[in-house]
Amino acid sequence: MSSEPNGNGRRPGMTDVARLAGVSHQTVSRVLNDHASVRPATRERVLAAIEELGYRRNMSARALVTRRSGMLGIVASGSSRSGPAGTLGALEQAARAAGYFVTVAIAPEPEPDLHGEIADAFVEQGVEGVVVIAPTPGVAEVAHALSAQVPVLVVSAWDPPDGVPTISVDQRAGARLAAEHLLALGHTDLVQVSGPTDWFDAAARVDGWHTALADAGVAPREDLVGDWSSERGYALGRSLLDNLPTAVFAANDLTALGVLRAFAEAGVRVPEDVSVIGFDDLEGSANFYPPLTTIKQDLRALGAAALGALVEVIAGGTALPRRLPPALVERSSTAAPR
């Protein structure tokens, strides 16, 4: 047999071996690394599948054992939204500054076969470890496919049940800062334009917002569900015109931008009539009209912290879950209600 590309145009990988042998990725990895814990019958079945498929490990995969490849993998969702895209850029810069080469894989949807192929590709390239940027549950599932083979760190507001190390900006604390800022100004008629409900960050911001207001004894209006876009922010801003609150918490700065446009077109003054606060401190938010009060998440610091935590895991250490603190950036889009 020879390891020629299969019908899908790629060479046989560990996914194919595992499927043919009827075992898990982890078992194939153990056989390849000659672990004593594999039962002889299972080992023979895996070796037979390897022979039948003509699977051959790339020699660089041996660097995974010595951990000297100088290569790290990053799994991203492919989202162009500022949070995931900014995190990817910050991680790549931090890795390069530390002397690592980065290879990136895009996993937009929860597709088990794709996840297995990503795991195969990373192992065959000899990556020392992988960072999974997981804004949604589908991408988070990739961490499980990888964790049996390489050290993995997840950048996400996700709270995994199985102890996978995670790091993120504290989204709940950021939403709490937004709520407490508006409360301190005297606002009690408030509404949140949230992010999409299937995003971990959006869910954490909803939780932080409502917890802070409940602690203060304030009942906000029902959340308006957005999708992170300025277009949706504009539409939801227009929906508020007939019954204006005194303050709006937009769950990201692009949503706030749409809300500001809706209010400006209707002659609603910000902050005289309505205060608006965003989240992210997106580049350019200081030049919105009016300049946007927002919650800053430092993605450069997040990238550096994630790289440090992954290197610790690669070295055999334990990276405890960590949440970096956000910060309030006060500008002129918020003020006391009239």
N, C-alpha and C positions, 0 to 999 in steps of 0.2 A: 504494500500500500504506500501511497505518497500523500503528503499533506497539500493536495491541490485545493483550490477554492471549491466550495460546495455549490449547490444550485442557486444559492443567494448571492454568489459572487464573492464570498469571503472564505478564508481558510477555516478548517474545523477548529473550534474553540472548546473551552471547558464546559460551556453550556451544552454543546453537542455530545460530549463524552458523558456528562451527567445524565442527559436524557436517554441515551442509548443503554447505559448501564443501569438505569433505574435508581440512581442515587442522587444525593445533593451535591451542590458545588463544593461544600465543605469537605465532603468525603473524597471527591476527586483531588482537591488540594492536599488532603492528608496523604493520599496514595503517592502523589507526585513528590511530596516532601518526606516520604518513607516513615510516616508516623506509625509507631507500634500499636496504636489503639484500633487500627482497622482490622476487621476479621479477615482471615485468609481467603474465604470464599468471595467476600466483597472485593478484596484487593484483586483477585483473579478476574472478576467480572469487569472491573474498571480497566485493568491492563488489556483485557481482550477488546474492550471498546476503543481504547487508545490505538491499538494495533489495527483494528478494522477501519477506523476513520483516518488513520495516518496522522493523528494529532502529534505535533511537536511543540514543545515550549520554546519560545524565543529565548536565546541565551541571556538576554538582558533580564529575564525574569529571575535568574539566579541572584541578581543584585538585590532582589526583595529579601532574600535570606540574610545577606551580608549588610543590607541597608546602606549601600554605597552608590546607588544610582544617581543621586542628586536630582531625582525627578519626583514631582508631586502631581496627583490628579485632582481635578476640580469637576464636580458634577453640578451643573446649573440647569435651570428650567428653560432658559432661552427667552425669558421675559425681558422686555425692554423697559419695564418700570424702573424707576430710579433706585429703589431699594436693592433688588437682586442684581441689577446691572452694575450699580455702584459698588456693591459688595464684591462682585467678581473682579472688577478692576482693582479694588484695594487689595484683594488677596494676591492677585498676580504681581502687583508692584511690591508687596511685602515679601513674597517668595523670591522674586528676582533680586531684591536687595540683600536677601539672606543667602544668595548663591544657589538657589534652586531653579530648575527648569520646570515649567508648568505645562501639562496637557489637559485640555478641557473637553468634556463630553456633555452633550445636551440631552436631557431627559424630560421632555415636555409633558408626557402623560404616563399614567401607571401601566406600563406594558412589561410584564414579567420577562418576555423574551429579550426585549431591548435592554432591560436591566442586567440580564445575564451576559449579554454581549458586551456591555460596558465594563462589567467586572472582568470578563476575559481579556478585553483589550488592555485594561490597566495592569493586570497581572503580567501579561505578556510583555508589556513595556517596562516592567520592573519598577513601577512606582513604589516609593517608600511609604506613602500614606495618601489618603484621599480626604478632601473637604467636600461635603455635600451641602450646597446652598439650597435649603428646602423651604420655600414659601408656602407650599401646599402639601397635603398628605400624599399625593401621587409621587412627588419627587422624594419625599421622606422615605418611601419604600425602597429606594435605591440603596439607602444606607444598610438595610438588612441584607441585600444581595452581596454587598461588598464586605461587611464586617467579619465574615467568616474567613476572608482571604487577606485582607490588609487592614492596618490601623485606620480607623475612620473617625472624623470629627464632623458634627453637623452644625451648620450655622443656621439657626432658626429659633423662632419663639415657641416651637414645638416642645412639649414635655414628654419625651419618649418613655414608654413603660418599662423598657428593658435595659436601662442604664447606659444607652449610647451617649457619649459625651457631647454636650451641646454648648454653644456660646451664641449670644445675640445682644443687641441693645434691648434694654428692659422696656418693652412696649407698654406694659401695664403702667409702669412708673411714668412714662411719657404722657399717656392719656390722663393720668392723675394730675400731673403738672398742669395740663391744659385746663382741667376742671377747676383746680384750686386757684389758678390765675383768674379765671372768670368769676369765680365765687368771691374772691378777694376784692374784685372791682364792684361787686354788688349785684351781679346777675343771678336771677333765679328762674327766668323763662329761657331755657336753653334747649338746643337740639344738636344732635350729632348726625353728620352725613358720613356714614361709615364706609369702610372698604368692603370688598366682596366677602361673603360669609365663609367661603372655603379657604381663605388665606389665614394662616396662623397669626400674622401680625394684626390683621383686622380684628380677629376674635379677641386677641389680647388687649387691643385698644378699647374695644367695646367694654370688656370686663373692667379695665382700669377706670374708664369714664364713669360707668354706673356705680362702681364701688365707692369712688370718691364722692359722688353726689349723694349716695345713700348715707355715707358717713356724716355728711353735712345736713342731712334731713331735707334734701331738695329732690323733688321728683321732676326729671326732665321730660320733654316731649318724647314721643316714640321715635326711635332712630329711623332715618331715611337711608336706605341701602344703596351705596354707590358702587363704582367699579374701578376706582383710582383715577378715572379720566376726567379732564376738564369739561368734556362734553356732558358727561353725566352730572357733574357738579353744577353746570349751567342749568340743566333741566330741573334738577332738584332745587336749585336756588329760585328758579321761577315759580316752583310749586309753593314756595313760602310767602310769595308776595301778598296774597290776600289775608294772611294772618302772620305777621312778622313776629318772630321771637326777638329777644334783645341780644342774643348771642348765638353764634353758630360755631361748632367745633367740626372742622373739615378734617377727615382722617388722613389726608395727605395734602401737600401744597398744590398739586395740580387740581384736585377737587376744589380747593379754596379759590384757585384762579377762576374756575367756572362760576362759582358762587358770586365772586366779586363782579364778574361781568354781568350776571343776571341782575344784581342789585343796581349797578351803575346804569344799565339801560332803563331801569324803571325809576330812576331818580332817587333810589334809597341811598342815603349817605352812610358810609363806613368811616369811622366808628360812631358817628353821631346818632344814627338811627339803629344800627345793628353792629355789634362787634363780630369779627371773624378771626379765628385762630386756626392755623394749619399744623402740619406735622411733616418733618423731614429736614427743614431748612435747605430746600432745593436751591441749587445755584440759580440766582436771579430772583429769588423770593424777596430780597431787599428792594427790588425795583418793580414789584407789583404796585398797583395803585389802589389803595395806599400800601406802603411797605408792610409786608405781612409779619405779624406776630406768629411765631411757630415754635415747634419743639424740634430741637436739633439732635439728630443721631449722627455721631462721628464715625463714618464708615471707614475712614483711614485707620482710626484706632481699633475698630472692629477687625479689620484685616490683619493688623499686626498681632492682635491678641489671639486670633484664630490660628495664625501660623505658629505662634509660640506654643499654643496648646497642642496642636498636632505634632510638633516636634517632640513634645514631652510624651505624648502617647506612643510615638514611634520608638522612643528610647525605652519603652516599657513602663513608663509612669502612668499615673491616673490623673486625668483632667476632669476636675469636678465641674458640674454645670455652672456657668458664669453668665451674669447679666450686666452689661456695661450701662452706666447711668446716662440718661439723656439730659438735655439742658433746655430751659426756657430761653428763647430769644425774643425779647420784647421790642416790638416796633410800634407803628402807629395805627394798626388796624383794630386795636382793642382799646376800650376806654370804659369808664363808668356809665351805666345806663342813664338816660335822661329821666 
